[in-house]
Amino acid sequence: MNHLNTTSVNHETGDNDELAFVDAVTGEVAGKFGGVAYGLPGSIIRASRDALRSYLWNANDLPVSPHKNFARYVEDDIGVTAFFTDGSSSRGSLLIGADGAHSHVRDQLLGEGAQKPKQSQYVPIFGENDLTPAQYEPLRNIANAVVLGSTSALRLQIGMLTMEKDRSSAHYFWALMLRPDDSVALADWVQNASSQELYDFAVKSSQHLHPSIKNVVKDGGQSAMNRSQPRFLELVTPETLPTGRVTILGDSAHCMVPLRGAGANTAILDACDLGKLLIEAKKESRGFQSVVAPYVAKMIPRGREAVISSRTAGNADADDPFALIQKFARQKEGAGGEPS
C-alpha cells in the first residue's frame, strides 16, 4: 500500500521503526526486529491507530457513516438488511461483521449457545506519560518504536505514541501485563479500581524491574493511568461458520492477547482476502454470496492458529525473553495447545 509508512509513530522523526525484546529485570536486549527502511525485507511499521484509521478512510473512496450502533440483521434470498439502534437501516449483498470482541453480528450469526470471548490468562494495566529527552532517549536507544519485555508471569510493552517536532518531549504508553493465579478476579478489580489504586498497584508490580522500565511507570503518577482500562479477552475461531450472506472478520472472529503483534495483522489479512475474492467475483459476474465459503475456509484456520500461538506466547515457557522471541515469530510449527 503506497505511503502506508505515513501511519508510523516515527514518520515525523525520520527514523525507521524498530522493536526490541528485553529482559525486564536486567534490561539485557535479547533481540530486535525492523530498523530498516519501509518496503525493504525486515522492515516493520508500528502504526498509530488514529493515523491508520485516517489513512484507510482517505485512501479509499468509500461512503462511511460513523457512530452507528448495530442492532440486528435480516437475511433473505437476494440480500441482507442491517438495522441500527437509531432506527435507520442499510441493505446490501453481504454483511461483514467487523464489530470487535463483543460482536453483535457474531452473536446473531451463531445463535444461542455460541462461544463467547473468555478472560485471558493476562490482565493488563495501561498508562501514558509525557517523557523528557532524558527519560525517552534510553528507551529509544533500545528501540525507537516499542520495547517488549518479559519476566516471570509478566509481559510489558513501552512504546512511543507521538513526539514534539523539536523533540523536547515525547508521549509514551506503557502496559504491564500480569499473569496472576486468578485472572478473572484481578481483571474485575482493575475495572473498578481508582486511578490512585491502579498507580500504586502498577508501581508495586514493577518495582523489581530494570530502572529504565520501572521509572516510566513511577514517574507518571496516578494521572498517567488510563481512565478506561482494556480487558484482554480470547476467542478461538469456531471450526465452522455459516456461508450465507453474513460473515465476520477481525476480533469478531478471532480475539487474542497482543503478545505476538498478530491481532491487527490477522484482521488486515482477513480484509485483504475478502476484498480480493469480491474483486474476482465482480470480474466474473458472480454473486457476492459466492465469496463467503472460500473466505471462511481460509480465515478459520489462520484465525485459530493466531489465537492459540498468541496464547502460548504468554505461557510460562516463554517468560525468558529469548524464548519469547521464538513465540513471537510467525511460525505455525510449535504453536501447541488445544482451542478452548
N, C-alpha and C positions, 0 to 999 in steps of 0.2 A: 504494500500500500504506500503510495507516494506520500512523503512528508509525515509519515507516522511518527518519526523521531521528534516532531514538534511537541508531542504529548509528554516527552520525557521531563522528569523533575529537574534534570540538568541541562535542558535545552538552552536556557539563557546563560548558563555558566560556560558553555562550550566544551564541557567535559563529556567523555563517553561513559555511559552508565556502567557501574561495576558493583558487584555484591561480593561479600566475603563471609566465610564461616569462621567463627572463633570459639575458643574455649571460654565460656562465660566467666570462669573463675580466674584463670591465668591470663587471659587476653591473647593467648597464642593464636595466630592465624593458621587455620587448618587448610584453607584453600580459597581460591577466588574464581569468579565467573565474569565474563564480559571484559570491559576495559578497552575494547576496540571499536572502531568507527561503525556507525549504523550501516547495516547491509553486508558487512563482512562476516565470514564464518566466526561464530563465537560471540557475536555482538548480542546485547540484550537491551531491552527498553523497560525501565521502571516508570510506568506511565502514571501521571496524575489522573485520578478518577474523573475530576471535572473536565480536564483538558481532553481526555479520551472521549468522554461523552460528547463534548462540543465538537470534536473532530469528526466523529461518526455522523452526527446530525448534519454538520455543514458539508461533509464530503458527498452526501447523497441527497438528491432532490426528492425527498420523501415528505409527504404530509404527516406531521406529527402533532398529536393532540395530547399535551401533558396534563397531569393532575386528574386523570381518570381512574376511578376505582371500579374494578371488575366485580360483577355480581354473579352472573351465570351466563350460560350459552344454550342455544337451541340449534341442534344439527338436523339437517334434512337431506334429501337426495341430491340437491343441487347446490347446497351451500351451508353456511353456519352463521348465526347471528349472535353477537356478543352484546350483552346488556350491562349497563353501568349503574352505579348507585345514584347518579344524578338524574336517572330516568331516560338517558339517551341510549342509543344502540348503534351498532355498526355491523355491516354484513359483508362477507367475502367468501372466497372459495375455501380458505383454510383459516383455522385459528391456531396460532402458535403461542403457547403459554410460556412466557419468559418472566414470570412474576415472582421469582425468588423461592426461598426455602419454604415459605408459608403459602405456596401457590394455591389459589382458589381454583384455577383451571385444572391443576392436577387432581385436586380433591374431587371435582365433579367427573373428570375423565376416568378415574379409577374406582370411584364409588365408595360406598360404606365398607369399612373394614380395611381400607387401603393403608399401606405402611406410611407412618408419619416420621418426620425427622426426629432423631434422638439426640439427647445431650451427648456431646463428645467427652472423651476422657480428659480433655484440656479445658481449662477455664481461663479466659484472658482478662487482663486489666490494661486498659489503654490510657495513655496520656499524651499531651502535646506541649512542647516547650519552645520558647524563643531562646536560641543559644548564641552566645558571643563567639567571635573567632577563636578565642582561647578554649572554648568548650567544644566547638564543632570541628576544628581542624584535626584533633586527634582521631575523631571518627572518620573524617574524610580521608585521612592518611591510610586508614584501614580499607575503606571502600566508600566511594562518593555517593552511592545511591542507597544502599541498605546494608546493615551489618546483621547477620543472623548468628545467634549463639545458642549453645546448649550446655547443659549440665544435668545432674541427676534430677529427674522429674520436673525439668523446666526447659522451656524454649523461649527465646526472646527475639524481637526484631527492633532495630532502631534505624529509622530512615528519614532522609530529608524530604520535606514537602515543598518548601519554597525558600528562596534566598534573595535578600535585598541586592539590587544591582551593584551597589558599592561594597557588597559582601560584609557590611557592618553587623549583620545578624542573619540567622537562618532559622526557619521554623521546622522543627523536627517532631516526628511522632515516635513513641516507644510503646511496645507491647510486651508485658510479662505474661507468658502462657504457662500456667501451672498444672501439674498432673497430680491432683490430690487423691486420697483414698475414696472420697465421696464427692465426685464432680457435680452431682446434682445439687447437693447441699451448698457447696461453695458458690456455684453459679446463681442459686437463689439469693444467697447473701449479697453477692456483688450487685445484683439487680436492685436491691433495696438499700444498700449502704449509702451513707452520705459521702460527699467529696473528701472530707477530712478522714473518715474511716477508710476509704479506699486508698488515700495517700499514705496513711500510717501503715496499712497492710502491705502496700507496694514497697515502701522503704524497708520494712522488716523482711519481706521476702527476697529483697535484692541486696541486703547488707553484706552477704558473703561473696558478692560478685566483684569483678575487676573494677577499679575506680573509674575507668572511662565509661563504664556502663552504669554502675550504681549512682554516680554523681548526676547523670542525666535525669534519673528518676528523682533523686533527693532535691536537686536544685530547683525543680519546677514548683514545688509546694502544692498545696491542695487545689489551687486554682488551675493547675495543669490537668487535672483529672477530667476525662471526657464525661459530659453530663449523661449521655446515653451510652452505656457500656454494651457492646455487642455480646451475643451469646453464641458459642460455637456449637453448631448442630451438624449432624451427619445423616445423609440419606443415600443408601446404596440404590442405584437404579434398578427397578424391577426387571426380572428376567424377560418379561414380555410386556408389550404395550399395545393398546388398540391401534389399528391402522386405518381409521376413518378420516374425517376432516379436521380432527383436533389432535395436536401433539404438544410436546413440551421440550424445552432445552434449558441449558444452564443450571442454576441452582434448583430450579423446579424439578429437574430430572436427576441431578446428582449433586448433593450438597456435601462439602468436605471441609476439613480443617485446613488452614492455609500454611501448611508446613512444607509443601513442595512447590508453591507458586503455580499450582495446577488449576485452581478454580476458574479464574477468568480465562486462562488459555484454553481450557476444555470447552467453556461456553462459546468462545470465539470459533473454535473448530466446529462445534455444532452448527453455528450460524452459517459458516462458510460452506459446509457440506450441504445444508438445506438450500442455501442460495444457489449453489451450482446445479442441484437437482431441479430447482424451479426454472432456471435458465434453460436447461436441456428440455424440460417438458414444454416450455413455451416454443422453443425452436421446432420441436417435433409435433406441435399442435396436440399435445396430450393434456388431459385434465390434470389439474394440480393435485388432486387427491392421490394420483399415482406415485407421488414422490414420498409419501409418508412411510410406506413399508420399507423401501431401501434406506431411507434416512434412519429410522429407528434400528434397523439391522446393523448399522454402523455405529450409531450413537450409544446403544445399550452396552456393548462390551467395553467400549472406551470409557464410558461414564463409570461403570462398575470398577474397572481397574484403577481409575483415578482416585475414587473414594477410598478404596482399600489400600492403595500404595501411600496415600496421604496419611491414612491412619497408622500404617506401620512405621512411617517416619517419626511418629510420636511415641513409639514403644520404647521400652527400657533399653533394648539392644541398639538404639540409635542415640543414647544420651551422650556418647562421646562425639565430638564434632566431626572427627574423621569418618565415623560410621554414618553420621547424618548426611554427609556429602553423598555417600553411596545411595542412601534412601532418596535423596533429592533428585538424583539423576533419573532421566526419563527412560527407565528400563522396565519392561514388563516382567523380566525374569526376577524371581525372588520377592515378588510383592507379598506373597504369603497371606495366610488368614482366610477366613470364610466370611462372606457377606452376612450381615445381620440386620 
